[in-house]
């Protein structure tokens, strides 16, 4: 019985049905694009935090505390 009601509604108002289908499809598209953007943003933040944790690059132990010399000891 529900199928018959739905079928009659679709046959009577094709414009409203088409508009509703387009609206729902556009909403689904926007939700999926938002999920993709969030995933890309989280990946970019993760990459940025990993590169910042390695900055500044250490060269030949110049910045480590064991090899650093104080100006008074020279």
Residue pairs with C-beta under 8 A, 6 or more apart in sequence:
9 17
10 17
56 63
58 64
61 67
62 68
